[in-house]
Amino acid sequence: MGTLRSLQYLLKWLSRIWRFIVASFSKLSGFTVIIQNNSGASSDSPPGTEPSPSPISIEPGLRLILTGPPGGGRTSLADALVGCSLPQVGGSLGAVMECTKRRVVVDRRELIIIDTPDLLGPSLGDSKRALETLRSLQLASPGPHAFLLVLQTPGSGDGVDQDAASATKALLELVGENATGHILIVLTHADCLGPGSTLAQLLEDDAGGLRTALYLCGQRAELVDNNPDKPVEERRELARGLLERLAEMRALRGHYTHELQKREDQVREELLMDMASVLARKLGQEY
């Protein structure tokens, strides 16, 4: 009886540890916004009938983390990618304090977008920046296929140009130097540039340390017009082109695995083995 009570106590203790770990991961899951594609077939079926198989095959999810300084156009770019325009609550993105997650199907491709607060600036403080960086990675588990570093195109605004080189270095400091091949710089507000302005011209002028930034991440930047007043078809074309570029990156490099994901897998495996051992001993006592 003493042995049985000891096993029961041990199982109860392990169960509490497991609930604590699950609760901790749940707290990191942030606020999730699920946006369903209105053009897709409905999964609802009349009672008593089997749902008919969908003739449309869905590609595996493309997981993206959007980051960048406030005013760069992260949310408007995310809206263009998912094909909708959500009202911005609370003013500028600098007021956003936690990561958000959207999931949608665009052109038969599942798309998971993690929008972030100001991870690259001082507004959140070091502790909050670290927490939200890891939260964004956890929301993109098992790892993001790309970090979209969204910056306002140099010369497209009245203020000081956003420094692409500094932003790239700050992002690498947060997520790790091995993420270089997974960073795509997206330059927004291209409609505010003069006629005939091109990416080649921007690189020649090297405004905002653009050449250094592209050297650090080893990618060609994307110059986009994310004006929300653009015609719907033009916004869709922008999304298609950018998603094709990101799909090519995924095919070439796969997803990025941060130390957080590696440790999560290790903790789960160790806990699984411990609980399996306890259960095996319990079963041995019953026979």
Secondary structure, DSSP 8 states (H G I E B T S, - for coil): -HHHHHHHHHHHHHHHHHHHHHHHHHHTT-EEEE---TTS------TTS-----S---EEEEEEEEE--TTS-HHHHHHHHHT-----SSSSGGG--S-EEEEEEETTEEEEEEE--S-SSSTT-HHHHHHHHHHHHHHTTT--SEEEEEEE-TTSSSS----HHHHHHHHHHHH-GGGGGGEEEEEE-GGGS-TT--HHHHHHHTGGGHHHHHHHHT---EE----TTS-HHHHHHHHHHHHHHHHHHHHHH-----HHHHHHHHHHHHHHHHHHHHHHHHHHHH-
